[in-house]
Amino acid sequence: MPFDDAVARIRAFGPCALCGTGADASGAKLGSGFALTDIRQPDALQVARLAMTRPVPDRPPAPLYLRAPDAKLPATVQPL
């Protein structure tokens, strides 16, 4: 995804903390309301509090696959 598209999606999401290699550049484009942090793994309690501020979805979430699954069905075992 191009950097400007990613920044637009973050802006649409709303104020949040930014971390990672693109945080400084993203924060400069986004302006106030987007804090920089060095925390890489969010606290589950904070994630739950953030989720409570979002609207209740009208359907269950769909799975998000970052890559194709590599799981394979087990081979059939022949009885002895």
C-alpha positions in Angstrom: 0.0 0.0 0.0 1.4 3.4 -0.9 2.4 5.5 2.1 -0.1 8.3 1.4 -3.0 5.7 1.3 -1.9 4.3 4.6 -1.8 7.7 6.2 -5.3 8.4 4.8 -6.6 5.2 6.4 -5.0 6.1 9.7 -6.6 9.5 9.6 -10.0 8.0 8.9 -9.6 5.7 11.8 -9.1 8.6 14.1 -6.6 9.6 16.9 -4.4 6.8 17.9 -0.8 6.0 18.9 1.7 5.4 16.2 4.8 3.1 16.4 7.2 1.4 14.1 9.6 2.6 11.4 7.0 4.8 9.7 5.7 6.4 12.9 7.7 9.6 12.7 6.8 10.3 9.0 3.2 9.3 9.6 2.9 11.6 12.7 4.4 14.5 10.7 1.7 14.1 8.0 -1.2 13.4 10.5 -0.6 16.3 12.9 -2.0 16.5 16.4 -4.1 13.7 17.9 -1.7 11.0 16.8 0.9 10.3 19.5 4.2 8.5 18.9 5.0 5.6 21.1 7.6 2.9 21.4 5.2 0.3 22.7 5.0 -2.6 20.1 2.5 -4.9 21.8 -0.7 -3.3 23.1 -2.0 -4.0 26.6 -5.2 -6.1 26.2 -7.0 -3.8 28.6 -6.3 -0.8 26.5 -7.4 -2.7 23.3 -10.7 -3.6 25.1 -11.3 0.0 26.1 -10.6 1.2 22.6 -13.0 -1.5 21.2 -15.7 -0.2 23.6 -15.6 3.2 22.0 -16.3 1.8 18.5 -19.8 1.2 17.1 -21.2 -2.3 17.5 -20.9 -4.1 14.2 -23.9 -5.5 12.5 -22.2 -8.8 11.6 -19.3 -10.9 13.0 -15.8 -10.0 11.9 -14.4 -11.7 8.8 -11.0 -13.4 9.1 -8.0 -11.3 8.1 -5.3 -13.4 6.4 -2.0 -11.7 6.1 -0.7 -14.5 3.9 -2.1 -17.6 2.4 -2.7 -20.4 4.9 0.0 -23.1 4.8 -1.9 -25.7 6.8 -2.5 -29.0 5.1 -5.0 -31.7 5.8 -3.4 -34.8 7.4 -2.6 -37.7 5.2 -5.0 -40.6 5.5 -3.6 -43.3 7.6 -4.1 -46.9 6.4 -5.2 -49.3 9.2 -2.7 -52.1 10.0 
